[in-house]
Amino acid sequence: MALRSVKDADGKGWLRVRHANGSEFPPLPQKLKVDLTRTDGGREYFTIQEGRMKGGRASVKVPAAAGSYLEPRVLHEASGTIRFDKKKEQLWYGSTGPIAAITDETNPVPDGTFNLEIPYEAHALAVTYESQSRFAKTWFRIGHEGDRFLHPGRVSAGCITVTDIPGWTAIYAYLIGRRANDTISVGIVEVTS
């Protein structure tokens, strides 16, 4: 077993790969753990070890310059904690905050403690925010079902939306390399009113 982690290949937190079914979608997020199984024909072949695609197989072309898109070290920090106060419209990551954030008043994210998933796709809706945070298309799903996310933006449809968009880069950096005691989460979010 040759464990590796995905590098920030595109400068926006994602690596385009070829999945075993031939598809190039979805790309893989930075810091995702994979098991490199072989190198052949200018490609590195691996099995995904965590996240929603765990157990899937994929490959990536070896870059023209010497190197690899797969980091030889897998360094994850302990589970992260996000706190969101709906009434105050404030968010903290670790001990840092408050950061401006909102949820939809008519469909708010419920109170409680929820897992935050390892990102599993780049969200094209956030492309307009990339000039303020290059990681704007990386969203963290709240819980393990449904369509509520922690993400940057100006509008919420029931998610936790960080309206301090330049501040999203630091939140992303805090979460992306963290792992909970499972193979699908980066940490938790605590939501209060």
Secondary structure, DSSP 4 states (H G I P E B T S, - for coil): -EEEEE--TTSSSEE--EETTS---SPEETT-EEEEEEEETTEEEEEE-SSTTTT-EEEEEPPSSSS-SEES----BS-EEEEEETTTTEEEETTEEEEEEE--SSSPPPSEEEEEEPP-SB-GGGGGGTTT-TTTTB-EEBSSSSS-EEEESS--SSSEEES-GGGHHHHHHHHHTB--SSSSEEEEEEEE-
